[in-house]
Amino acid sequence: MELYWLQDFLALVRTGSFSRAAAERHVTQSTFSRRIQALEDWVGAPLFDRGARPVELTSAGQQMLPIAVGSVEPLLDFRASIRAKHADAAPTVTFLMPTACSAGFFPALLARLNREIGPLIGRGAVKPIDEVADLYAAGEADLALSYRHPALARPAGFDSLDAIEIADEPMIPVCAPQRRGSAGYDLPPTPDSALVYLPYGRSSYIGRAVDEEVARRVAAVQVQSLFEDPLIFILKELALQGMGVAWLPLSTIERNLADGSLVHIGGGDWDIALTVELLRRKKPLPAAAETVWALLARGTPPQRATPQTARGAPHRPAQGRG
């Protein structure tokens, strides 16, 4: 049994709602439901009456509640105290990455590494994607993260590095909802209207990927260029304010999709697939960085993120992929 199953259990008890509990636990509702089901499978009985609104504990769930309450906090406190004692001895791995990676993907990756490797201090330096390869090759960090899109050429310098795919990071078209919960904009746009599009700017790699998709599929576009080369945080805020449609990395907006402050439009047909790559120099790395590389290159499924679920397929190391 996993400790986070008990944390999920308590979140569902507190909220009485699978959707609100999933948002609190920062996972999709389908992932959260599978984890509750896994706990129930482990116990051997249903823990929640899913037909009740809000959901209610079954008899087995009521027996489980004091056990979960008495277990989770002491275990978390124990782990925190042990980690604090060993914090000074924790190895450090430095990462170079584009801004978009730092906004959502990198914190999740660092949390995974701490779960699977042990205490690890991650330091991230953020640079434009076109500068990542040259700065990394010059020795600025232990490892580098970057994006890959099949329709766009890789920035210069990347082919001299080893690369492995570690995740899919779909770009999701989103907008603010109307008062009744429906989306404020539609994809595809109606024949007599233009797509109100919030662009990244041509200096952005993922912005170029989105621009290519929009130009290919939409005849009439009203570009809302309210900032010159805005960051993801700015585009997200503009979308939240109802200023138009923005394509944002799923990892940066999962909470907003869960709480309804942003709406995914286009039914998945307009999502743009990006791949997150981990890059390294060909010469030996510091021991902690080699451990990270070995873990992520082991052939386990990458975390395939979609608005509905997470799925994956084995990945393999590739040298100088173009």
Disulfide bonds with the S-S distance in Angstrom:
none
